[in-house]
Amino acid sequence: VAIVAAGLFYIWQNLGSLIKTAIEEAGSQVTQVKVSLKEADAGNVTQGALALRGLVVGNPSGFKTDSAFQLGEISVKVDPATVTSDTIVIKEVIIGQPHVTYEFGAGGSNIGTIQKNVEKFSGGGKAGGGAAPADGGSKKKVVIENLYVRDGKVDVSADFLQGQKTGAT
């Protein structure tokens, strides 16, 4: 019992760093680009709140801009009472300072390349997409009550610009 309690205490105390590591490792594997995260704040997870800060999704090789996507912060507040129900209620999602750089290259765009990498990793969506679960059970539904996107920026670039970009907020 003491070993289990110590293990649970360790996980609880290190939840933010465990989430950070999981996002960086799984994100990099799935997208085939470097994914980094400055911080995962799981301090209020028991009340249904989680925040990620400083997410950066790099560019595939051959692209010259510094990253495809950067995110200042994303915070999510979930109604904890709904997590085990058929409908999960997300009270609020705040996306702060998203910065997307869409770069055109000889073989397509950086975003398109990342999307292809994700589809390849997930089997290309050939698993039936919206089919009902094999066990005959119902799918979970997610309701997002409030979604806020603040201080966003979109840039575009192309091969001939050699890493220079232009954009708008």
Disulfide bonds with the S-S distance in Angstrom:
none
